[in-house]
Each structure stands twice: as C-alpha cells, then as structure tokens.
Amino acid sequence: MAGLTPLTELEAVNEILATGSESPISTLEDNVIIDASLAMNTLRATSVEVQTRGWNFNTEESWNIAPDNAGEIRLPLNTLKVDTVGQSAGLNCVQRGQRLYNKGDHSYNFDGPVTVDLVVGLDFEELPSTARLYITIRAARKYQDRYFGDPNTHSYTQQDELIALSAMMDEELQSTDPNMLSDSQFIQDLRSRG
C-alpha cells in the first residue's frame, strides 16, 4: 500500500533551500553548492540541538555498560547525554569525549558495569515524522536568520514552529503513557514506605 512517507533528509534540505528561493538539489552526496551545504549543516546542527533534550524516541533507559579490558567505559559514538540511574545513581559521572568519567573518583576507571540512561543522536530518517517536521521548520528559520537576516521574509513563522513542536510533544506524551497516579515521585515515595 503506497501512501505518504515521512520527510527525507534530502527533502528537508530542499525545503530549507526553498525558504531562501534557492534551487533544489538532487543528492546530499559530495555537495559543492555552498547554499545546499549551509542548509544541510543547519539541519544537522538543529537535529543535534533538538535531540539532545532527550525524547522517548532517542533515550535508552537503564542500559548496563561494562568497562573494557582497561577498566574504562566507552560510550556509543552517537551519545549526546548520559546519566547514571538505578544502582549506579549515586555515582557522579559525566561524558568526556566517548568515555564515562567518574567525578567522585576523578577517574575513567570502573570496577564493574554502570547503569545509565543514554540520549543518542539518531539519523534524520530514523526520527519520527513529527520530529523531522519540527527540526526542518526550526532549521529553516535559523537558516533564514543567519544567511538572509530579514525576519519579515520568513517562509515559516514562529507560530509554525510552535505548532510543529506541539505536535512532537503530543507524540512524546502518547508514546510514554504517563500516569499521574503511578508515575509521580510522591506516589513512588508513599509506596516505598509501605
């Protein structure tokens, strides 16, 4: 069954170029057209910015990572943010490069596995449709601000950006199935007292 498909990275770049009345491109490979390169860089930087917040679609929860033979914990290359959780929550660790650093011990060395929540950067085509649309609109507005400078000529308004963000946040709420009665910290504290 053929139907509508989510926006591709090429289509997003062409959408950004169209906001500046630039010609579309046919490929993202070896792009030597300066405007297309700037549009692609703006799109990718905006994608990292948006994804770094951490959403249900790009967060790996309670992931156990074991140290390598040198005792260091190597993080995946696409790690944007890391937080120790569960039994490891008491460790004060941060990401330094692609390694986990224990600030309490002032060391990269760990004796055993550490449980973390990881926010990972996904390729554009791996993102949900609402995220692709929001990132494209936000990137188009940034592109226009940076390279054209006239806020009155925006193809996308701030309202367009807010509507796209709202749709993405709505999808986030639907995918996480939050429950005020069982998920709140207050209720969890009450249950632990019992």
N, C-alpha and C positions, 0 to 999 in steps of 0.2 A: 504494500500500500504506500504509494508516494504521497507526500504532503509537504507541508512547510518544514524546513530544517532550521536548526539554530544558526545564528550568525557565525561565519567562519572568521579566522583572523584576517584573511585577505579582504573579506567583505567589510570588516571593521576598519581596516586601514583605508580602504576606498571611501568609506563613509566619512572618515576624518578628513581625507583629501577633498571630498566634495564640499565640506563646510568652508573651505578656502577657494572654491571654484577651480580646483586642480583636476587634471585628468586622472582617471583611474589607472591602476597598474594591473598586470595580468598574473604576476607572481611575486612572492616575497623573497625568492632566492636571488642572491647577488644583486640587490637593488642599488643601482648607482644614481638614481634620481634623488636629489637632495630632499625635496619635499616629502617623497614617499619614505625615505629613511627617517626623517624627523617625525613623521606621523607614526611609523612603526615603533620608534623609540619611545614616543609619548604614550602610545598604547601599552607597551610592555611595562614601562615605569608606573603607569597608573594601575595596571593589573597587580603589580607587586604591592603598591600602596594599599589597595583595597583588600587584597588577600591577607596582608599582614595583620589586619584586625582580628582575623580568625573567625571563620564561619563553620557551620556544621559540615559543609561540603569539603572543607580542606583542613579539618582538625582530626588528628589521630589521637584518640584518648587512651590513657592507661597503657602505654606502649613500654614494654620492658626492653631496655637496651643493655646488652652485656659489654664489658670492656674487652678490648682486643688483647693480644699477647703482651703488649707493652703496658697494659692497665689503663689505657685511655679509651674514652667513649667517643667514637666517631659518629657524627650526626649525618643524616642523609644530605646530599648536596642541595636539595630544594628546601631545606629547613629555613623558615622565616622567623619562627619564635618557638621557644621551648620553656616548659615549666614543670618542675618536679611535683609529683602527686602521689597519693596513696601512701604506702610505707616510706616512700622517699621524700614526702612533702617537707620533712624537717631539714633536708639538705638545701643550702643556699647555692644553687647552681645557675650558671648563665651560659649562653652560647658565645664562644670565642672562635671565630673562623668556623671550621666544621667540627670542632671538638666541644665537649661539655667541660666546663671549668667549675670546680668546687671552690667557691669563695671562702667558705669556712675553713678549709684546709689549705687554701692558697695553692691548689694543685690541680693538675689534669688527671691524676691517678685515682682509680676507684678499685675497691676490693671485690665488688660484686655488681650485679645488674642494678640499674636505676630505672624507676618507673616515671615516665614523663608524658605530658600532653604535648604533641608536636603540631604546630601550624606549618603546613607545607605549601609551597608555591606550585600551582598546577598550570599546565599549558592551557592556552586560551580555549582550545577545543574540548578540554576536559571539564570546563566550568559549566554550571547550569545556565540555561538561556537567560534568566533574569540577571545573573552576574555579568554575562557577556554584554548585555544591553547597557547596564549601568556603567560598566567600565568604558564602553565605547563612547557613550554620551559625555561622561566626565573627561575622558581623554580628548574628545573633540573640542570641548570648551577650553581645556588647558592649551591645546594646540592653537586655537584662535587667539587666546590671550597672549601667548608667548610670541607668536610669529606675525600677528596682524594688529594686535593692540587695541582694536576698537570694539568695546563691549556692545555697542549698538548694532553690530553686524553679525552677532551670533546666530547661527542656524538653530542651535539648541539653546533654550532658555534655562535659567536656574530652576524654573518650575519643572521642565522636562527631566532635569537631573534628579530633582526630589521625587518625582513620580517613579522614576526607574529605581531609585534607592528604596522607596517604599515597597515596591513590588518584590525586590530582592529580600527585604526584611520580612515581608509577609511569607515568602517561601521558606525563609530561615525558621520562622516560628512554626510553620506547618511541619517541617522536617524534624524538628527537635521534640515536638509534642510536650511542651512544658505543662506542668501541673502545679498550681499554687499550693494545693493541699499536700502533695507528697514531695515536691522538689525544693521547697523553701528551706533555708538554713534553720529557721525557727523550729519547724516541724521535725527536721532531722535531729536537732538538739533534744527536743522533747522525747523522741523515740529512743535516743541513746541513754536517757536517764532511767527508762523503764526497766 
